[in-house]
Amino acid sequence: MATLSIRTDDSKKHNFEGFCESIGITVSSAVNMFMTACLRENKIPFELKADPFWSEENQERLKESIKQIEEGKFSEHDLIEV
């Protein structure tokens, strides 16, 4: 058997260990299941997405909003707590 070593922050490791324990598997089993799924499906077994905040469309909208604010074309609103 080979040994695999990864680096992660302490909090993530602790939380993942707790998650694995809560569903009755070890961290080693979880990682092996992930590797098996990757090899079987020949891909990462879940969808990877970029944060939509950084999308080109959103960035253009933000730039336009900043431009309008700089030109004084905006109105202020109070936040109303519900």
C-alpha positions in Angstrom: 0.0 0.0 0.0 1.2 3.5 -0.9 1.0 6.5 1.4 -0.4 9.8 0.2 0.5 13.0 1.9 -1.4 16.3 1.4 -1.2 19.7 2.9 -4.3 21.5 4.2 -5.0 24.0 7.0 -5.7 22.6 10.5 -9.3 23.8 10.6 -10.2 22.1 7.3 -8.6 18.9 8.4 -10.4 18.9 11.7 -13.8 19.7 10.0 -13.3 17.0 7.4 -12.3 14.4 10.0 -15.6 15.3 11.9 -17.6 15.0 8.7 -16.1 11.6 7.9 -16.7 10.4 11.4 -20.3 11.6 11.2 -21.0 9.5 8.1 -19.1 6.5 9.5 -16.0 6.4 7.3 -12.3 7.3 7.7 -10.5 10.1 6.0 -8.5 7.5 4.2 -11.7 5.8 2.9 -13.1 9.2 1.8 -9.9 10.0 -0.2 -9.8 6.5 -1.7 -13.5 6.9 -2.8 -12.7 10.2 -4.4 -9.7 8.7 -6.3 -11.8 5.7 -7.4 -14.5 8.0 -8.7 -12.0 10.2 -10.6 -10.4 7.1 -12.2 -13.7 5.4 -13.0 -15.3 8.6 -14.5 -12.1 10.0 -15.9 -12.9 13.4 -14.4 -13.4 15.2 -11.1 -16.7 13.7 -9.9 -18.4 17.0 -9.2 -18.8 20.3 -11.0 -16.1 22.9 -10.6 -17.3 26.5 -10.9 -15.6 29.9 -10.7 -17.1 32.4 -8.3 -19.7 34.2 -10.4 -18.6 37.5 -8.8 -15.5 37.4 -11.1 -17.5 36.7 -14.3 -16.9 39.1 -17.2 -20.5 40.1 -17.2 -20.6 41.0 -13.5 -17.3 42.9 -13.7 -18.6 45.0 -16.6 -21.8 45.8 -14.5 -19.7 46.8 -11.5 -17.5 49.0 -13.7 -20.6 50.7 -15.1 -22.0 51.2 -11.6 -18.7 52.7 -10.4 -18.7 55.0 -13.4 -22.2 56.2 -12.6 -21.3 56.8 -9.0 -18.3 58.8 -10.1 -20.5 60.9 -12.4 -23.0 61.5 -9.5 -25.7 59.5 -11.2 -26.9 57.5 -8.2 -29.4 57.7 -5.4 -28.9 56.7 -1.8 -31.2 54.3 0.0 -31.5 53.4 3.7 -31.3 49.8 4.7 -34.6 48.6 6.2 -34.3 45.7 8.6 -37.0 43.2 8.4 
